[in-house]
Structures are given as C-alpha cells and as structure tokens.
Amino acid sequence: MEGELPAAPRGSSGPPAGDAGGDSPCALLPAEALALDGDEDDLEVFSKDASLMDMNSLSPTMPTSPLSMINQVKFEDEPDLKDLFITVDDPESHVTTIETFITYRVATQTSRGEFDSSEFEVRRRYQDFLWLKGKLEEAHPTLIIPPLPEKFVVKGMVERFNDDFIETRRRALNKFLNRIADHPTLTFSEDFKVFLTAQAGELSSHKKQGPGLLSKVGQTVRAVALSMRGVRSRPEEFTEMNDFIETFSQKINLIDKISQRIYKEEREYFDEMKEYGPIHALWSESEEDLADMLGGVASCLDRCCQATERRLCGLSEALLPVVHEYVLYSEMLMGVMRRRDHIQAELESKAEALTYKKADTDLLTEEIGKLEDKVECANTALRADWERWKQNMRNDIKSAFADTAERNIHYYEQCLATWESFLTAQSDLYAKEPPEDKP
Amino acid sequence: MEQAAPALERLLQPAPLEPLGHPDAGLEAAVGEEAEGAQDEEGPGDRTMTENNFWLKKIEISVSEAEKRTGRNAMNMQETYTAYLVETRSVEHNDGPSVLTDSLWRRYSEFELLRNYLLVYYPHIVVPPLPEKRAEFIWHKLSADNMDPDFVERRRIGLENFLLRVASHPILCRDRIFYLFLTQEGNWKEIVNETGFQLKADSRLKALNATFRVKNPDKRFTELKHYSDELQSVISHLLRVRARVADRLYGVYKVHGNYGRVFSEWSAIEKEMGDGLQSAGHHMDVYASSIDDILEDEEHYADQLKEYLFYAEALRAVCRKHELMQYDLEMAAQDLASKKQQCEELSTGTVRTFSLKGMTTKLFGQETPEQREARIKVLEEQISEGEQQLKSKNLEGREFVKNAWADIERFKEQKNRDLKEALISYAVMQISMCKKGIQVWTNAKECFSKM
C-alpha cells in the first residue's frame, strides 16, 4: 500500500467548467482567504523586511493525483526498505460542551517486529500531534524534527474549521508522520510507536508519564537563565550553520510569499478568464458572417481557461505546500540551533563553576564529564541530521520547482494547440476545403 | 500637380447641401462604381487610392508625429494641447518614390470639426469614428492621462486610421472640406464654419422626438439600430473584461520576476544548488519582462475593437436620420390629408372635423360665400404645394434609404473583413505568447533539474 490513501475525490473526474470551491477538481481557495499584504502597486519590489511577511499557512489542497503522491511520499533514504506506511485521513468533527475539535484517522501498516500487529487504526487530534512533537524534541533536542502545520491561521480565515483549512492541515499532518517514519532515529521513538498504536485511553495515560510539572518548570527557568548567558565559544561549523539557516529562512519566507502571491494573481486571472469566452459566444449570436469565427474564439478561450485551472491546481499541490513546509522547517532549525547552544552553555557554565571552585569539585568534574558527552552527542547528531536535511531540502525544492516548470510548459502547450487548431480551421475555410479539425 | 489642378477643381464640387436633393441617377451610378473601384490595399500605413478618387495619382496619408504645444484658447487662457503632423504624399507609379505634397499640423478638435461637418453633410454615410477622446477601458498599468506618451501615440495611430478611412471612402474622399483639411492649414476652421453646417444639423430634440413618434420606419433600419445597440454593448463588455484579464496577466508575470532576485540571493549560500538557482532566476526575469511586449500588442487589438465600438454610434446616426426623414414625411402627409379634408368640408358645407373657424362660425355667425371661396382657394394652393412637397420628400426618403443602405452594405463588408483580421491576429498573438512561455519554462526546468 502506498503512503497515502486517496481521499474521497471531490468531483475529480476531469476538469469541469466549475466555479468556486466545491465544484472544482481541486479545492481552490478563494483569493481573499490567502490574506496577503495586498500591496497592489508593489508588484515588482517586495519588502525586504522579513518581519513583514505573513506566515500564510493556507496552501490550498486537492485530492491525490499520482504526481502529488510522489511529492507527498518522497522517501529519501531507503525507498525499498520501507516497512512503515502511514496515512492520515478522514477528518471528523467532534462537538462537546466545552469545545469543538477535529480528529483524524491515522492508519498504519507495518512489518516491524516491535509492533504487536501489522495494522493499526487510531484517531488523533491536533493536540496529540503537538504532544508527539514535543516529546521528540525533548528526547532529541538537536535532531531536526519535522514541522507541524500552524496552530491557527493568522488572519483571513473566517471559520477555523472550513474544508480547505482542514484538508491543508490533514496533508501536512500526513507529511509530518511520514517524515518521522523516514527518519533513521526518530522512527524508532517509543512515543512515536505509542502515538501510532495506542487507543484513546492508553494514549492519555502514556502522556501523563514523564517529568512532572514542577521539574518542567525548573527546566524552563534554567533554560532562560542559560539563554541569557549565551554560549561562549560556539564551534565554527555551527556558526556557519546558523548563518546559513538565517539566510535560508529569509529567502524561503520570501519565496513562500512570492509563490502565494503568484497563486493569488493566477486565481484572479482565472476568475476573469471565465467571463472572457462567453462574451465572444454572446457576440457571435448577433453576427452572421462572423458567428463561426467568434464561436471558435470563444471555445479557445474556454479551453485556455480550463488549462489555467489545472495550472492552478498544480501550483497548490506541488509547490505551495513544499515551500511552506520549508518555511516551518526554517523556524524549527532555529530552535534546534538554540537547543544545541543551550546544551553547550550548560557545559560552559559548569566548567566555569569548576574554575571558581564554588562547589564540590569531584561532583562537578563528574557532571562536566557527562555534559561533555552530551555536547558531543548533540553535535554529532546534529551534524548528521543537518547533512541529511540539506540533501532532502535540495531534492524537495528542486523537484517542486521542476514540477511547477513542467506544469507551466504543459499549460502553454495546451493553449498553443488550441489556438493553432483554431487558425488551421480558419485557413481551411479560406481554402474552401472542409475543415478537418473544428476547434 | 499642375496638370492635375484644373481637373481636380472640376471634380471637387463644393459639398452639396442636400446630396440627395435631386433624383440624380448619375450619383447613384457613381456610388456603385466607387464602391468597386476604391479597393483598399493591405496594411493601414499604405492605403492607396485608385484613379476613381479625387486625385489622379495615388496618395498616401499619414499622421506622422505628435507634439506638445501651449497656446491661448478662445478665452485667452493658457492651455496645453497636442498637435499632430498630417502629411500627404503622392505616388507617381505603383512602386515609385513618394513625394511629399502637403504637410500641416492639426489638433484633435479640428479632427472633430471635420467629422461633425461630414456627419451633417453625409447623413446617409456611416462616417468613420475618431479615436476616443479620453482613455477608457484602461488597465492598471496604462495611464488615463491624455498627455501620456503612450496614449498620444495610440491616438496618433487612431487619427491616421480615421483619415485613411475617409480617404478610401468612395464618396467622402471627394469632399472639398476634407481636401482642404489635408492641404490648407490656416483659415481652414473659418471655411468650415462658413458652410454653416452647425445650423443645418438636426437638433437632438427633434431627432429624439422623431424616434419615438415615427410610425412606419423601414424595418431594416429598425433592425440595424437594434444590431448596433447589441454591438456596442457586447464590445464594451468585451473590452472591459479584456482590460481586467490584462491586469491579472500582468500581475502573474511580474510577480515571477521576484523569484529572480530571491533565487540570486539564495544562490549565494548554496554550493551545489547555487548555479541552478541563479540561472533559473534569470529565466524568471525573462518571463516577467516578456509580458510588456505581449500586452502592448494586445492594446492594438483592443484599439481595433474600439473603432467598431464607435462605429456603432455612426450606424445609429444613419438610422436616426432615416427616422427623422420618415417622420417628416408622415407629418407632411398627415398635414396634407387634413388640409384636403378641410377643403372638402368647406366646399360641401359639411363639418366633420373640429376647427376653430367652424366653432367661431357657429358662435358668431356664418361667413360670407366670398370669404369661404377665398379660404378654399388658399387651401387649394396649399394643397397643391403640399402635394409637390410630399412627392419630393417621398423621393428624397427613398433616395436616402437606397444610398444609405448601399453604404451600410459596404460598411458590413468592411466590418466583417476587419474584425476577422483582428480576431486572427489575436490568435496569432496568443500563439506567440504561448511559444515564449514554453521556451522560458523549458529553460527554467532545465536549470531546476540541474540543481
């Protein structure tokens, strides 16, 4: 079974001449909902100030197509050795007196020995995913944990639970779990296994284990203190890494904004084009001699309009989600860098304490030894994961853009064919031969 | 031109006040001939005329330049306007060199004056329209400012097109005022005004009245009016949507240009991906800038449609004139009928119709037989006059319908030809745009794949 079960397709049997939202093969998000800095005059120059960029979470979605499945299920490491398949689908709304929330079905198929069975099906809500992420971060502070979709949309969405939002989130959650499954270390996390297999009651009791509230508070206080202190001698390689991440984060955010804007403009172009063909058809009704030609133009425009719709879908399924995931990744990475620094800062502060002989030196020396190991582990883990992450990033970005380029080529080819056959038909008419291919 | 001059003068009669005043068989025949004789050559810049037109040699007309000027207007206030250089060239032989024969400056208001004059003196002709006075159906990037160089340039082309259309019209090209427009810069306005054409123009109110009250207009004109309304409505709608589509398309293309800059900055921190990103970015820039030419071409297409949008109004003008003449005729017939009836009543002594005279007679006593005789005589004279008038109005009306319809047929042919050409050129533009798109994205895809 592949990584993702196709969700119930919404009218996906070929491109209809459909309108908004529900009718089209891909749930095209209405342009307003994208909530961009509508700076209409500033088409050519985007603000260089990264802080102005919205985290537009909504990448409009669509049900699966083979191409999208390839993008979703891009398993970088060992495609042949995959033994864990996960899908997230079937969102369901639950209403209680306190709140309303959505649960998703998480279906797992595996051949791994450590799992009690080969198939599992559980229902999880967003909070549960958050919990899992937290646990993974705790256990592996310097590993690059896959990002989760945002908790809330910043602005623009009227209702938290509209279909497009849920679908986007579902896909992102699916991606999240599959990325974990592919990660050489994270895939064996016990919390991950529990997440995938435990029924509702079991999960909540599992969640209650682990460090209590007080110790968590203590950790936080220490963390704040240490971060105030900062790290003294960060190894060069991590400074470089940090610089890269900063620049990358800036650029990927810009690219996210640009891509969302392109989607918006194309969406509005599509909306206008929908009217364009019919006007020509209307005109042809009041003409005699020109009627055929006008009708021909009308149908060309309609076809181009349909091709535009397909192009839009392509953008929303192949490019936007990928770029947005890397926006979230870049935030994640900054967190990873901070945690690494934090670990090193811990070591440094203990080492400092030793030099001032503040406390029991034997105890301190032992602690320092442990911390040195900890730092070493953290750095090694990060180093390896960093290389892995960069490799994946390159592949993902490359194929997302190459795919987009391919779709654009396809779009123009379709339009070209339409207009060329129209012209051929016209010249056939002039040559007084029966036109072979009426557009 | 010396040899041609006397011949020209003979050909160029001053524009007849009512070109259809007399049943002129010769005029009809000439109309038929001219319609065949004056075929346009391809290409708006080179429209030449054949010998049937008023110059024995072929001529070329162009509006070649536009210049900003300041001057004083009628109220002695400073104003800025644009003047256009109208050049006329005559060509000896088919491919021979063209010689500049006339060159003068005209402003838009003078073109308007010329056209208004033609409208009055040739009511049966579908008079070519002028380019728009103010920019309409504009999209985001274009300016609505009349002084904007792009607008001025498009207007220059539109004015040239107007002159060429007039010059290639079998009847309009013979007009003396038109000839003077091309050849005599100073004093031309005075000459036009001296014709007194403004006075001869039908009042708007009169025309409106006729439109509502006419009982029996020629059905073809009613249909034509309906058609011209539809044409105007559909073309306006089309132009509005086109402008919006252009706006959006511009946005799509231009936003891609931002990729170029960002990819370039990003490539600085990448080792393997760097080159691919950089060159892909370049292609995004190419893509973004390609839209400018594409939309400029499309603007010309829009102008072609606009011309026919304005032609719809010219069609309606001809219909209105017909309605006016028909109404006039109906009123004259009605008047005649009532006079005849009055006369009959007076002679036979029976009063069937109400008349003031009848009432006063009843009230104040009968009139004398002599008085009655006198009145009958007057009426009989009036009736006789009226019958003459009715006959000539009838004839006028029929002439008008025949000649107008001939021009309308000519116009229809022209319209179908022109619009077909325009639509085909639109298809060609789309094809070119698609090909460019394919090329750019193919290049970009290659760069991405190499990343």
HADDOCK unambig.tbl for C-alpha pairs under 7 A between the chains (distance, minus, plus):
assign (segid A and resid 43 and name CA) (segid B and resid 251 and name CA) 6.84 0.50 0.50
assign (segid A and resid 43 and name CA) (segid B and resid 254 and name CA) 6.46 0.50 0.50
assign (segid A and resid 43 and name CA) (segid B and resid 255 and name CA) 5.91 0.50 0.50
assign (segid A and resid 44 and name CA) (segid B and resid 254 and name CA) 6.27 0.50 0.50
assign (segid A and resid 44 and name CA) (segid B and resid 255 and name CA) 6.30 0.50 0.50
assign (segid A and resid 44 and name CA) (segid B and resid 257 and name CA) 6.94 0.50 0.50
assign (segid A and resid 44 and name CA) (segid B and resid 258 and name CA) 6.50 0.50 0.50
assign (segid A and resid 244 and name CA) (segid B and resid 269 and name CA) 6.61 0.50 0.50
assign (segid A and resid 248 and name CA) (segid B and resid 266 and name CA) 6.95 0.50 0.50
assign (segid A and resid 251 and name CA) (segid B and resid 262 and name CA) 6.29 0.50 0.50
assign (segid A and resid 251 and name CA) (segid B and resid 266 and name CA) 6.19 0.50 0.50
assign (segid A and resid 255 and name CA) (segid B and resid 259 and name CA) 6.85 0.50 0.50
assign (segid A and resid 258 and name CA) (segid B and resid 255 and name CA) 6.78 0.50 0.50
assign (segid A and resid 258 and name CA) (segid B and resid 258 and name CA) 6.95 0.50 0.50
assign (segid A and resid 262 and name CA) (segid B and resid 252 and name CA) 5.72 0.50 0.50
assign (segid A and resid 262 and name CA) (segid B and resid 255 and name CA) 6.21 0.50 0.50
assign (segid A and resid 265 and name CA) (segid B and resid 248 and name CA) 6.03 0.50 0.50
assign (segid A and resid 265 and name CA) (segid B and resid 251 and name CA) 5.99 0.50 0.50
assign (segid A and resid 265 and name CA) (segid B and resid 252 and name CA) 5.30 0.50 0.50
assign (segid A and resid 266 and name CA) (segid B and resid 252 and name CA) 5.91 0.50 0.50
assign (segid A and resid 268 and name CA) (segid B and resid 248 and name CA) 6.48 0.50 0.50
assign (segid A and resid 269 and name CA) (segid B and resid 245 and name CA) 5.93 0.50 0.50
assign (segid A and resid 269 and name CA) (segid B and resid 248 and name CA) 4.90 0.50 0.50
assign (segid A and resid 269 and name CA) (segid B and resid 249 and name CA) 6.20 0.50 0.50
assign (segid A and resid 272 and name CA) (segid B and resid 241 and name CA) 6.82 0.50 0.50
assign (segid A and resid 272 and name CA) (segid B and resid 244 and name CA) 6.73 0.50 0.50
assign (segid A and resid 272 and name CA) (segid B and resid 245 and name CA) 5.66 0.50 0.50
assign (segid A and resid 273 and name CA) (segid B and resid 245 and name CA) 6.42 0.50 0.50
assign (segid A and resid 276 and name CA) (segid B and resid 241 and name CA) 6.36 0.50 0.50
assign (segid A and resid 279 and name CA) (segid B and resid 234 and name CA) 6.99 0.50 0.50
assign (segid A and resid 279 and name CA) (segid B and resid 238 and name CA) 6.23 0.50 0.50
assign (segid A and resid 283 and name CA) (segid B and resid 234 and name CA) 6.05 0.50 0.50
assign (segid A and resid 286 and name CA) (segid B and resid 227 and name CA) 6.99 0.50 0.50
assign (segid A and resid 289 and name CA) (segid B and resid 416 and name CA) 6.78 0.50 0.50
assign (segid A and resid 290 and name CA) (segid B and resid 416 and name CA) 6.43 0.50 0.50
assign (segid A and resid 398 and name CA) (segid B and resid 448 and name CA) 5.66 0.50 0.50
assign (segid A and resid 398 and name CA) (segid B and resid 449 and name CA) 6.45 0.50 0.50
assign (segid A and resid 398 and name CA) (segid B and resid 451 and name CA) 6.28 0.50 0.50
assign (segid A and resid 401 and name CA) (segid B and resid 448 and name CA) 6.45 0.50 0.50
assign (segid A and resid 402 and name CA) (segid B and resid 445 and name CA) 5.07 0.50 0.50
assign (segid A and resid 402 and name CA) (segid B and resid 448 and name CA) 5.34 0.50 0.50
assign (segid A and resid 402 and name CA) (segid B and resid 449 and name CA) 6.09 0.50 0.50
assign (segid A and resid 405 and name CA) (segid B and resid 441 and name CA) 5.44 0.50 0.50
assign (segid A and resid 405 and name CA) (segid B and resid 444 and name CA) 6.72 0.50 0.50
assign (segid A and resid 405 and name CA) (segid B and resid 445 and name CA) 5.29 0.50 0.50
assign (segid A and resid 406 and name CA) (segid B and resid 445 and name CA) 6.72 0.50 0.50
assign (segid A and resid 408 and name CA) (segid B and resid 441 and name CA) 6.69 0.50 0.50
assign (segid A and resid 409 and name CA) (segid B and resid 438 and name CA) 5.05 0.50 0.50
assign (segid A and resid 409 and name CA) (segid B and resid 441 and name CA) 5.89 0.50 0.50
assign (segid A and resid 409 and name CA) (segid B and resid 442 and name CA) 6.65 0.50 0.50
assign (segid A and resid 412 and name CA) (segid B and resid 434 and name CA) 5.01 0.50 0.50
assign (segid A and resid 412 and name CA) (segid B and resid 437 and name CA) 6.28 0.50 0.50
assign (segid A and resid 412 and name CA) (segid B and resid 438 and name CA) 5.92 0.50 0.50
assign (segid A and resid 413 and name CA) (segid B and resid 434 and name CA) 6.96 0.50 0.50
assign (segid A and resid 413 and name CA) (segid B and resid 438 and name CA) 6.88 0.50 0.50
assign (segid A and resid 415 and name CA) (segid B and resid 434 and name CA) 6.77 0.50 0.50
assign (segid A and resid 416 and name CA) (segid B and resid 431 and name CA) 5.43 0.50 0.50
assign (segid A and resid 416 and name CA) (segid B and resid 434 and name CA) 5.60 0.50 0.50
assign (segid A and resid 419 and name CA) (segid B and resid 427 and name CA) 5.94 0.50 0.50
assign (segid A and resid 419 and name CA) (segid B and resid 431 and name CA) 6.30 0.50 0.50
assign (segid A and resid 420 and name CA) (segid B and resid 431 and name CA) 6.96 0.50 0.50
